Amino acid sequence: MLRRILAGILFLCVLLATVVGLHLYIARRLVFDTQLASPFREASLVALAALFATLFVQPIGERLVRPPLARVISWPASLWMGFAFLLVVLLAATDLLLVLLGAAGVAESATSSVLRPRALLVVAAAAVAGLAGLRTAMRPPAVRRRELQLPRWPAALDGFRIVQITDVHIGPILGRRFAERIVARCNALEPDLLAVTGDLVDGSVHALTDEVAPFAQLRARHGVFFVTGNHDYYSGERDWVARARELGMRVLRNERVTISARGAAFDLAGVDDHRGDLVRPGQREDLERALEGRDPERPVVLLAHDPSTFRRARRHPVDLQISGHTHGGQIWPFVYLVRLVIPWVAGHYRSGEAQLYVSRGTGFWGPPMRILAPAEITEIVLRAPPG
């Protein structure tokens, strides 16, 4: 327990140092290097300090108040989080460009005649990209249809359709109306099976129970299934598992069920998120338990929130794993940082006989922006081998 507390304190210290450092970098490039005159200089620094403070007010406020008031607190911080990321990326890129072009040797010694136009250009580009990303994020997610051929898939089940939603993140910004849109789009597809692969919420059951109520209307011929994600743990996993069951979802906690249709069958397995142990010791992904005792001749589809589970699942007789978690990077070029940790960021992957599909997510987390990583409701059509 002491080790966990110390690790948590260390993480918070590193996070705080990083956030402070990035804000100082923005202040240096946009305020000090451009030699803004008074009172614009002081006003800019006060505004930057206020925006910095919203990042710490947000998590506190979200726990003290419920929607819709919580959204008044969340919107400024969330927008600034995304905008600040874009500013840092663009400033760093132009710093590198100035160095490569040999503008006075290094960017720090460049004259204000270069740095002022650069600052205006960076702010304008970040604003345009941020607004475009905001528009993409707030649109209802599109349906993405993928046909996947599985070598062991029964011919009788050819064309079996699984609709996946994941990383919805109902909470500070996305609420009941967004949930209603998702339900309408999913039900219109009339799926054989519907999979919710984690991170349904960001917030407590007490705060969001009414916001998720529309999910009780999800319909599929063979049921709606849910597995936990890391944010479900952060939000109170026990309460949310109980709420998911109230909404009519079958929660798979390191277990499996047999789906029979058209005279054939396959196993549907589901595991808890592997980070669950960080929140509740002893509660985490257990692939062996989920797959033990099953008929090895029967194909298995695995629901796992994090694509990292594929490292272990591909060593088992898992035909297809369906995951989310990565958001497809959500805001380009963050995707390249995600890839350093998780090589399977979005789309379809193979490893021997095992296959993996990673959704870019149905909602968003943090900044209400999606840049080059649009949200999706995924319709996976499973195909048997020819002949």
C-alpha positions in Angstrom: 0.0 0.0 0.0 2.8 2.4 0.9 4.4 1.7 -2.5 1.2 2.6 -4.3 0.9 5.8 -2.3 4.5 6.8 -3.1 4.1 5.9 -6.8 0.9 8.1 -6.9 2.7 11.0 -5.2 5.6 10.7 -7.7 3.2 10.6 -10.6 1.4 13.7 -9.4 4.7 15.6 -9.0 5.9 14.6 -12.5 2.5 15.7 -13.9 2.6 19.0 -12.1 6.2 19.7 -13.2 5.3 18.9 -16.8 2.1 21.1 -16.8 4.0 24.0 -15.2 6.9 23.6 -17.6 4.7 23.6 -20.7 2.8 26.8 -19.5 6.1 28.5 -18.9 7.2 27.6 -22.4 4.0 29.0 -23.9 4.5 32.2 -21.8 8.1 32.5 -22.9 7.4 32.1 -26.6 4.1 34.1 -26.9 4.7 36.8 -24.3 8.3 37.4 -23.3 10.0 36.6 -26.7 7.6 38.8 -28.6 8.3 41.7 -26.2 4.6 42.6 -25.7 4.2 46.1 -24.3 2.3 46.9 -21.1 -0.6 46.4 -20.4 -0.9 43.6 -23.0 2.0 41.7 -21.4 0.4 41.7 -17.9 -3.0 40.8 -19.3 -1.6 37.9 -21.3 0.2 36.5 -18.3 -2.9 36.8 -16.1 -5.0 35.0 -18.7 -2.4 32.3 -19.0 -2.3 31.8 -15.2 -6.1 31.7 -15.1 -6.2 29.0 -17.8 -3.5 27.1 -16.0 -5.7 27.2 -12.8 -8.7 25.8 -14.6 -6.8 22.5 -15.1 -6.8 22.0 -11.3 -10.2 23.4 -10.6 -11.8 21.1 -13.1 -11.2 17.7 -11.4 -12.3 19.2 -8.0 -15.4 20.8 -9.4 -16.5 17.8 -11.3 -16.6 15.8 -8.0 -18.5 18.5 -6.1 -21.3 19.4 -8.6 -23.4 17.4 -11.0 -24.3 18.1 -14.6 -25.2 20.5 -16.1 -23.4 22.8 -13.7 -20.3 20.6 -13.9 -20.1 21.4 -17.6 -19.7 25.1 -16.9 -16.5 24.2 -15.0 -15.3 21.5 -17.5 -15.6 23.3 -20.8 -13.0 26.1 -20.2 -10.4 23.6 -18.8 -11.1 21.0 -21.5 -10.8 23.5 -24.4 -7.6 25.0 -23.0 -6.1 21.5 -22.6 -6.5 20.8 -26.3 -5.6 24.3 -27.4 -2.5 24.4 -25.2 -1.4 21.0 -26.7 -1.7 22.4 -30.2 0.2 25.6 -29.1 3.1 23.5 -27.7 3.3 21.3 -30.8 3.3 24.2 -33.2 5.7 26.3 -31.1 8.1 23.4 -30.9 7.8 22.7 -34.6 8.5 26.3 -35.5 11.4 26.4 -33.0 12.9 23.5 -34.8 12.3 25.1 -38.2 14.0 28.4 -37.1 17.0 26.4 -35.9 17.2 24.4 -39.2 16.9 27.6 -41.2 19.7 29.1 -39.2 17.6 32.1 -38.0 20.3 33.8 -35.9 21.7 30.4 -35.0 19.0 29.4 -32.4 15.4 30.3 -31.9 16.0 32.0 -28.6 18.2 34.7 -30.1 15.9 35.4 -33.0 14.7 39.0 -33.2 11.2 40.1 -32.4 10.7 40.8 -36.1 10.7 37.0 -36.6 9.1 36.0 -33.3 6.1 38.2 -33.3 4.8 37.0 -36.7 5.6 33.5 -35.7 3.5 33.9 -32.5 0.5 35.2 -34.5 0.8 32.5 -37.0 1.0 29.8 -34.3 -2.0 31.1 -32.4 -4.1 31.4 -35.6 -3.2 27.9 -36.7 -3.9 26.5 -33.3 -7.3 28.2 -33.2 -8.2 26.9 -36.7 -7.1 23.4 -35.9 -8.8 23.5 -32.5 -12.2 24.7 -33.9 -12.0 22.0 -36.6 -11.2 19.4 -34.0 -14.1 20.6 -31.8 -16.5 20.3 -34.7 -15.4 16.8 -35.4 -15.6 15.7 -31.8 -19.1 17.1 -31.2 -20.6 15.5 -34.2 -22.5 12.2 -33.8 -20.0 9.4 -34.5 -20.2 7.8 -37.9 -20.8 4.1 -38.5 -17.6 2.3 -39.7 -18.2 -1.1 -41.3 -15.5 -3.7 -41.3 -15.7 -7.2 -42.7 -13.2 -9.6 -41.0 -12.7 -13.1 -42.2 -11.8 -15.6 -39.5 -10.3 -18.9 -40.5 -12.3 -20.9 -37.9 -15.6 -19.0 -38.2 -18.6 -21.3 -38.9 -20.1 -21.1 -42.4 -23.6 -21.0 -40.7 -22.6 -17.8 -38.9 -21.2 -16.1 -42.0 -22.3 -12.4 -41.9 -22.8 -12.4 -38.1 -22.7 -8.7 -37.1 -21.2 -7.2 -33.9 -21.7 -3.5 -33.2 -19.1 -2.0 -31.0 -19.1 1.2 -29.0 -16.3 2.1 -26.7 -14.7 5.0 -24.9 -18.0 6.9 -24.8 -16.9 8.9 -21.7 -20.3 10.1 -20.6 -19.5 12.7 -18.0 -18.3 16.3 -17.7 -19.1 17.3 -21.3 -20.9 14.4 -23.1 -24.3 13.7 -21.5 -27.7 12.2 -22.0 -28.3 13.7 -25.4 -25.1 12.2 -26.8 -26.1 8.9 -25.3 -29.5 9.0 -27.0 -27.9 9.6 -30.4 -25.6 6.7 -29.9 -28.4 4.4 -29.0 -30.5 5.5 -32.0 -27.6 4.8 -34.4 -26.8 1.4 -32.8 -30.4 0.2 -32.8 -30.8 1.3 -36.4 -28.1 -1.3 -37.4 -30.2 -4.1 -35.8 -27.0 -6.0 -34.7 -26.7 -9.6 -33.8 -24.7 -8.6 -30.8 -23.6 -5.3 -29.2 -20.3 -4.9 -27.4 -19.5 -2.0 -25.0 -15.7 -2.3 -24.6 -15.1 0.0 -21.6 -14.7 3.6 -20.5 -18.5 4.2 -20.7 -18.2 7.0 -18.2 -16.1 9.6 -16.4 -17.8 10.3 -13.0 -19.7 8.6 -10.2 -23.0 6.8 -10.5 -24.5 9.4 -8.2 -23.6 12.2 -10.7 -24.3 10.4 -14.0 -27.0 7.8 -13.4 -29.6 9.8 -15.4 -27.1 10.7 -18.1 -26.6 7.0 -19.0 -30.2 6.0 -18.8 -30.7 6.0 -22.6 -28.3 3.0 -22.8 -31.1 0.8 -21.3 -32.7 1.1 -24.8 -29.8 -0.6 -26.6 -31.0 -3.7 -28.4 -29.3 -6.7 -30.1 -30.6 -10.2 -31.0 -28.1 -12.0 -28.8 -27.6 -9.3 -26.1 -25.6 -6.3 -25.1 -22.3 -7.1 -23.4 -20.0 -4.8 -21.3 -16.4 -5.0 -20.1 -14.7 -2.5 -17.8 -12.2 0.1 -18.9 -9.7 2.0 -16.8 -11.9 5.1 -16.5 -14.8 2.9 -15.2 -12.4 1.9 -12.4 -11.5 5.5 -11.7 -15.2 6.3 -11.6 -16.1 3.5 -9.1 -16.1 0.2 -10.9 -18.4 -1.7 -8.5 -21.1 0.9 -8.7 -20.8 1.1 -12.5 -20.9 -2.7 -13.0 -24.1 -2.7 -11.0 -25.5 0.2 -13.0 -24.6 -1.5 -16.3 -26.6 -4.6 -15.2 -29.5 -2.3 -14.4 -29.3 -1.0 -17.9 -29.7 -4.5 -19.3 -26.0 -5.2 -20.1 -24.4 -8.5 -19.5 -21.1 -7.7 -17.8 -18.3 -10.1 -18.6 -15.7 -10.1 -15.7 -13.0 -12.5 -16.7 -15.7 -14.9 -18.0 -17.3 -16.1 -21.2 -20.7 -17.1 -22.6 -21.6 -19.3 -25.5 -23.5 -17.6 -28.3 -25.6 -20.1 -30.4 -27.3 -19.1 -33.6 -28.3 -20.7 -36.9 -27.2 -24.2 -35.7 -23.6 -23.1 -34.8 -21.9 -21.4 -31.9 -18.9 -19.4 -30.7 -17.6 -18.3 -27.3 -17.7 -14.6 -26.3 -15.2 -13.9 -23.6 -14.6 -10.6 -21.7 -11.9 -9.5 -19.3 -11.6 -6.7 -16.8 -9.1 -3.9 -17.7 -5.6 -4.8 -16.7 -5.2 -1.5 -14.8 -8.0 -2.5 -12.4 -5.4 -3.7 -9.9 -4.1 -0.1 -9.5 -7.5 1.0 -8.2 -8.7 -2.2 -6.5 -5.9 -4.7 -5.6 -6.6 -8.2 -6.9 -9.2 -7.1 -9.5 -7.7 -7.2 -13.0 -7.6 -9.0 -16.3 -7.5 -12.8 -16.0 -7.4 -14.4 -19.4 -6.8 -17.9 -18.1 -9.9 -17.7 -16.0 -12.0 -16.3 -18.9 -10.9 -19.1 -21.3 -10.5 -22.1 -19.0 -12.6 -25.2 -19.7 -13.8 -24.1 -23.1 -14.1 -26.3 -26.2 -10.9 -25.4 -28.2 -12.6 -26.3 -31.4 -15.0 -23.5 -31.0 -14.0 -20.0 -32.1 -13.7 -17.3 -29.5 -14.2 -13.5 -29.7 -12.6 -11.6 -26.8 -13.8 -8.2 -25.5 -10.9 -6.3 -23.8 -10.7 -2.6 -23.3 -7.0 -2.2 -23.8 -5.3 -3.5 -27.1 -2.3 -4.3 -24.9 -4.2 -7.5 -23.9 -3.5 -8.8 -27.4 0.1 -9.5 -26.3 -1.3 -12.3 -24.1 -4.5 -13.1 -26.1 -2.6 -14.1 -29.2 -0.8 -16.8 -27.3 -4.2 -18.3 -26.5 -6.7 -19.7 -29.1 -8.3 -16.3 -29.5 -9.7 -15.8 -33.0 -10.6 -12.1 -32.6 -10.1 -9.5 -29.9 -12.2 -6.3 -30.0 -10.7 -3.3 -28.1 -10.7 0.5 -27.8 -8.8 2.7 -25.3 -6.4 4.5 -27.6 -9.0 6.9 -29.2 -6.9 6.5 -32.4 -4.6 9.2 -30.8 -7.6 11.6 -30.8 -5.5 14.7 -31.6 -2.8 14.4 -34.2 0.2 14.1 -33.7 -0.5 12.6 -30.2 -1.0 9.3 -32.0 2.8 8.9 -32.3 3.2 9.1 -28.5 0.4 6.5 -28.1 2.2 4.2 -30.5 5.3 4.2 -28.2 3.3 2.5 -25.5 0.6 0.6 -27.6 1.6 -0.5 -31.1 -2.0 -1.2 -32.0 -3.6 2.2 -32.2 -6.5 1.9 -34.6 -7.9 -0.5 -37.2 -7.3 -4.2 -38.0 -4.2 -6.2 -37.0 -3.1 -9.8 -37.4 -0.7 -12.0 -35.5 -0.6 -15.5 -36.7 -4.2 -16.9 -36.5 -5.2 -14.2 -34.0 -6.8 -10.9 -35.1 -7.4 -7.6 -33.4 -9.7 -4.7 -34.1 -9.1 -1.4 -32.3 -11.8 1.3 -32.4 -10.9 5.0 -32.4 -13.7 5.4 -29.8 -17.2 6.7 -29.8 -16.8 9.8 -27.6 -13.7 11.6 -26.4 -11.7 12.2 -23.3 -10.2 15.5 -22.1 -10.1 18.1 -24.9 -13.4 18.1 -26.8 -11.4 17.8 -30.0 -10.6 15.1 -32.6 -8.0 15.8 -35.3 -7.4 13.2 -37.9 -9.0 10.6 -35.6 -12.8 10.7 -36.0 -15.0 8.9 -33.6 -16.8 5.7 -34.7 -19.6 3.2 -34.0 -18.1 0.0 -35.5 -20.1 -2.6 -37.3 -17.9 -5.7 -37.5 -19.2 -8.3 -40.0 -17.6 -11.7 -39.4 -17.0 -13.9 -42.4 -16.3 -17.6 -42.8 -13.5 -18.8 -45.1 -14.5 -19.3 -48.7 -15.9 -22.8 -49.4 
